[in-house]
Each structure stands twice: as structure tokens, then as C-alpha cells.
């Protein structure tokens, strides 16, 4: 495998921006190389939701949302009530949908992947429990979002740290198969995202 480009994004550095409707704030974690908040192929973010209200539309995108903190949220998508979302249960929906949220018992913090399904295949899974945890992937972009204690990742023969809660590692490779090994001194609580570019 060619050596991948590995970047560590620190939670303390994530920029915070208010929602247009005033119902919460968003912190951008990362987006595709060359992308920006205004134009991207994929983006990771944290959102602090302080009141009931509507979601912003992301026309042409797919969204996957996971509650990180709080008692959960109930979504109504295109007029259809959904089962309540609780901690670490991801929920996928179209960015074109009309989405309204109702907080179950106070504010929440959630984790969001927004991506173009026309440009990427995506796989998202939450990993918990004892370590080490090993997987192999040929995805072009692999992201590991740490929701627990400090952890480390070995990609083939190189080791990288996830020092703090809500830090994120972004591995940008060539689409070659690589071996990933996650370890921590306690229990893992990590979201693993694999993004593979669609062929034109």
C-alpha cells in the first residue's frame, strides 16, 4: 500500500457556527479534501440541539445522524413519525426530506455524516467494547471519530493517536487494502466511517 495521508482533527479546534433558525449550533469536524462548508462531497459535524424545530435541507445529499449526549430525539420525516433515537443508534435519511425534531428530555448533542450518494458509497458503524479491534478496508477515505477515552490506531505499520474525546482521525488512501487496528486502555467507543468514491 502507498503511504496514506493521515490527519488528526482535535475537538478543541472545531469551529462553531449558529444555525440559521437559532435552534442550535454546529461544529464542523472535517470534509473531503478540497471541500468547504458551502460545497462538499462529504462532511462530518457535531450539532448541539437546544430546542424542538426543523432541520436544514441538504438537497442531493444523504444524512446519517447519531445521538452522542442527552436523552434522545424523536424525528418526523416527510410527515411520518419515526422511532425515538437514543444513544449510539444511527439513523439514515435523505437530505431532501422535510425533517422536524422533538427533544425527548432536554438538549442533545449529535454526530452527523452528510455525503453525496452520487459520488460516494458510505459505510458507518459504531464500535464498542474490548480491544484490540481489527478490520481491513480499501475505502478511499476512512474516518475514526472517538467518543470515548484516548485510543490509538495502527494503519499497517504506522501508529496514530486519538488523544481526546471527540477527536477524529482522517485517513486518505489510494483505495488499496489496508489493515486497521484500534486499541484503548478501556472500552472502545468509536465511529468508523468508510467512504469509497464511485466510478464515473
C-alpha positions as CSV (number, residue, x, y, z in Angstrom):
1,X,0.0,0.0,0.0
2,X,1.2,3.5,-0.7
3,X,1.5,5.5,2.5
4,X,-1.8,7.2,3.2
5,X,-2.3,10.8,4.3
6,X,-3.3,10.7,7.9
7,X,-4.7,13.8,9.7
8,X,-5.8,14.3,13.3
9,X,-8.6,16.7,13.9
10,X,-8.8,17.9,17.5
11,X,-12.1,18.6,19.1
12,X,-10.8,21.8,20.8
13,X,-10.2,23.3,17.3
14,X,-13.6,22.6,15.7
15,X,-15.2,25.9,14.6
16,X,-18.7,26.6,15.9
17,X,-21.4,28.3,13.9
18,X,-25.1,29.0,14.8
19,X,-28.0,27.6,12.9
20,X,-29.9,30.0,10.7
21,X,-33.1,29.3,12.7
22,X,-31.3,29.8,16.1
23,X,-32.3,26.3,17.3
24,X,-28.7,25.1,17.9
25,X,-25.1,25.3,16.8
26,X,-22.9,23.1,14.6
27,X,-19.2,22.3,14.8
28,X,-17.6,21.1,11.6
29,X,-15.1,18.2,12.1
30,X,-13.9,17.5,8.6
31,X,-14.9,17.5,5.0
32,X,-13.5,16.0,1.8
33,X,-10.1,17.3,0.6
34,X,-10.8,20.5,-1.4
35,X,-14.2,20.8,0.1
36,X,-15.7,23.6,2.3
37,X,-18.7,24.2,4.5
38,X,-20.5,25.7,1.5
39,X,-19.6,23.0,-1.0
40,X,-18.5,19.4,-0.2
41,X,-18.8,15.8,-1.2
42,X,-18.9,14.6,2.4
43,X,-18.8,16.3,5.8
44,X,-18.7,15.3,9.4
45,X,-20.1,17.6,12.1
46,X,-21.4,17.8,15.7
47,X,-24.6,19.6,16.4
48,X,-25.9,20.9,19.8
49,X,-29.7,20.9,19.6
50,X,-31.3,23.1,22.3
51,X,-35.0,23.2,21.2
52,X,-37.6,21.5,19.0
53,X,-37.6,22.6,15.4
54,X,-36.9,21.8,11.8
55,X,-33.7,20.6,10.2
56,X,-31.9,22.4,7.4
57,X,-32.3,20.9,3.9
58,X,-29.3,19.3,2.2
59,X,-30.7,18.7,-1.2
60,X,-29.0,15.9,-3.1
61,X,-27.2,14.5,-0.1
62,X,-27.7,11.5,2.2
63,X,-27.5,12.0,6.0
64,X,-26.7,9.7,8.9
65,X,-27.3,11.0,12.4
66,X,-26.3,9.6,15.8
67,X,-27.2,10.9,19.3
68,X,-24.0,11.4,21.4
69,X,-25.3,13.0,24.5
70,X,-28.7,13.6,26.1
71,X,-31.9,11.6,26.4
72,X,-32.6,11.4,22.7
73,X,-34.8,12.9,20.0
74,X,-37.9,12.0,18.0
75,X,-37.9,12.8,14.3
76,X,-40.8,13.3,11.9
77,X,-39.6,12.8,8.4
78,X,-41.8,13.9,5.5
79,X,-44.7,13.9,7.9
80,X,-44.1,10.4,9.2
81,X,-43.1,10.0,12.9
82,X,-40.0,7.8,13.4
83,X,-39.0,5.7,16.3
84,X,-37.2,7.7,19.0
85,X,-33.4,8.0,18.5
86,X,-31.3,7.1,21.6
87,X,-27.5,7.0,22.2
88,X,-25.4,5.3,19.5
89,X,-28.2,4.3,17.2
90,X,-27.5,5.8,13.8
91,X,-30.4,6.9,11.6
92,X,-30.1,7.5,7.8
93,X,-32.4,9.8,5.9
94,X,-32.4,11.9,2.7
95,X,-31.1,15.5,2.9
96,X,-34.1,16.4,0.6
97,X,-36.6,15.3,3.3
98,X,-38.6,17.7,5.5
99,X,-37.4,16.8,9.0
100,X,-38.7,18.1,12.3
101,X,-37.2,17.1,15.7
102,X,-38.7,16.9,19.1
103,X,-36.3,16.6,22.1
104,X,-37.3,13.8,24.4
105,X,-36.0,15.3,27.7
106,X,-33.7,18.3,27.3
107,X,-30.9,19.3,24.9
108,X,-28.8,16.7,22.9
109,X,-25.6,16.6,21.0
110,X,-25.5,14.6,17.8
111,X,-22.9,13.4,15.3
112,X,-23.6,13.8,11.6
113,X,-22.3,12.4,8.3
114,X,-23.6,14.2,5.2
115,X,-22.4,12.9,1.9
116,X,-23.3,12.7,-1.8
117,X,-24.6,9.3,-2.7
118,X,-23.8,10.0,-6.3
119,X,-20.1,10.4,-5.6
120,X,-19.5,8.0,-2.7
121,X,-20.5,4.7,-1.2
122,X,-20.6,5.0,2.6
123,X,-20.4,2.6,5.5
124,X,-20.8,3.8,9.1
125,X,-20.6,1.6,12.2
126,X,-20.2,2.2,15.9
127,X,-17.5,0.0,17.6
128,X,-17.7,-0.6,21.4
129,X,-16.2,-3.0,23.9
130,X,-12.9,-4.6,24.4
131,X,-9.8,-4.1,22.3
132,X,-8.0,-4.7,20.0
133,X,-10.5,-4.4,17.2
134,X,-9.1,-5.1,13.7
135,X,-10.6,-4.5,10.3
136,X,-9.5,-4.3,6.7
137,X,-10.7,-1.7,4.2
138,X,-9.9,-0.5,0.7
139,X,-12.0,2.7,1.1
140,X,-10.5,5.9,-0.3
141,X,-11.4,7.8,2.9
142,X,-11.6,6.2,6.4
143,X,-12.6,8.3,9.4
144,X,-12.5,7.3,13.0
145,X,-14.4,9.5,15.4
146,X,-13.6,8.9,19.1
147,X,-16.5,9.3,21.5
148,X,-14.6,7.6,24.4
149,X,-11.3,7.7,26.2
150,X,-8.0,8.1,24.4
151,X,-7.3,5.4,21.8
152,X,-4.7,4.5,19.2
153,X,-4.9,3.3,15.6
154,X,-2.3,1.3,13.7
155,X,-2.6,1.5,9.9
156,X,-0.4,-1.2,8.5
157,X,2.9,-0.4,10.2
158,X,2.2,3.1,11.4
159,X,0.6,4.1,14.7
160,X,-1.6,7.2,15.2
161,X,-3.2,8.6,18.4
162,X,-6.8,9.7,19.1
163,X,-5.9,11.6,22.3
164,X,-9.2,13.0,23.4
165,X,-12.9,12.6,23.3
166,X,-14.4,13.7,20.0
167,X,-11.1,13.8,18.2
168,X,-11.2,12.4,14.7
169,X,-8.6,10.6,12.5
170,X,-8.9,11.0,8.7
171,X,-7.0,8.5,6.6
172,X,-7.0,9.4,2.9
173,X,-5.6,6.5,0.9
174,X,-5.4,5.3,-2.7
175,X,-8.1,2.7,-2.5
176,X,-5.6,-0.1,-1.6
177,X,-6.5,-2.7,1.0
178,X,-5.1,-1.7,4.4
179,X,-5.2,-3.2,7.9
180,X,-6.6,-1.1,10.8
181,X,-6.1,-2.0,14.5
182,X,-7.8,0.1,17.2
183,X,-6.8,-0.1,20.8
184,X,-7.5,1.6,24.1
185,X,-6.8,1.0,27.8
186,X,-10.6,1.0,28.5
187,X,-13.6,0.2,26.3
188,X,-13.8,1.4,22.7
189,X,-16.4,3.9,21.7
190,X,-15.5,4.8,18.2
191,X,-17.5,5.5,15.0
192,X,-15.8,4.1,11.9
193,X,-16.7,5.6,8.5
194,X,-15.6,4.2,5.2
195,X,-16.1,6.3,2.0
196,X,-15.4,4.9,-1.4
197,X,-15.5,7.0,-4.5
198,X,-18.0,5.9,-7.2
199,X,-16.5,5.3,-10.6
200,X,-17.5,7.9,-13.2
